[in-house]
């Protein structure tokens, strides 16, 4: 990306200078179905009647920072419609569903912790 910006600034019809600095704001991560956060999340979602659908995301989130600091976690979609757009919204039904998922996550995490302690 930096190279393309410099190339564009050096085009014959471009009368501009480019000063640029690059900073890594987050690191990417990948999780497998065997990872504890994924297993716990899938169990909680299924308990609440949702079939998990893993997706790849190109963006950064709190999970990037948490995983970098050694706290294993996974992002879950919450039913947001039109994310990052002016009309972004979450319906009451989706909020209530995610409340149920949050409670199920706590229960599943307790079961997982007990299993790992044995």
N, C-alpha and C positions, 0 to 999 in steps of 0.2 A: 504494500500500500504506500509506504514511504517512497519507494522508487517511482511509482506511478505519479505521485504528486510532484516530485522533482522533475520528471519527464514533462509533465504538463506545464510546469512553470518555465521550462526551457524551450518551449515551442516558439518558433520564429515570431508569431503574431501575439505572443503573450509578453506583456511588459510588466513583469512582477517578480518579486523575490519571495522565497519561502524559508521561513524559520520554523523548525519543527522539533518537538521533543516527544519521545515515546516512553510510556510508562506502563508496565504490566499492572493492571488493576485487579486481575483475578486469574487463577489457573483453572484450566479445565479438569474434568474428572469423568470417569466412567465407572459405573456400578454393574455388577453381575447379579443375576437372580439369586445367587447363593449368598450374597452379602446380607448381613443381619438387617440393616435398615430396609432393604428391599423385601426380604421375607416378611418382616413385621408389617410393613405397609400393605403388601399384597394380602396378607391374612386379614388385616383390619378392613380393607376395602371390600373383600369378598364377604366378610361377616355382615357388612352393611348393604350387601346386594349390588356392589359395583364390580365389574370385571376389569382388572387393571390392564392398561394399555401403555406399556413403556414407549416413550418417545425421546428422541434426541433433541436437544435444545442448543442453539448457538449462543445463547445469552448468558449473562452472569446473574447470580442470585446469592442470597444469604448462604445457601448450601456450599457454594464455592469457598467462601471465607471460612465456614465452619469445618469443612473437610480439611482445608489447608492447616487449620489449627488442631487437627487430630480428633475432631468430633464427628464420627460417622453419622451421616444423615442422608435423606433423600427428599427431593421436592415432590409435592403432590399438587395436581391441579385442583382448583377449588370451584370450578364451574363458572369462572369469569367469562363473560361474553365481550367480544371486541377488545381484548387486552391492549393496553397502551394506546388506545384511540380516545378521542374526545367523548365518545359514547360508551366508554367502558362501564360495565355494571356487573353485579352479582345478584342473582335473584334470591328471594327469601327461601325458596325451596332449596337452592344450592347451599346457602348458608346453614340451613337446618341439617342438610345432609352432611356437610363437613363437620358440624358439631358432633354428630353421631360418629363420624369417622375419627375425630379427635379422641373421643371417649374409648372407641375400640382400639385405637393406637396405644393408649395408655395400658389397656388390659393386655394387649398382645406383647407390648414391651416388657411388662411384668412377667409374663409367661416365658418369654425369650430369655430374660435375665436369670430366672429361676433354673431354666434348662441349662444355661451356660455355667451356672454355679455348681451344678452337679458333677 
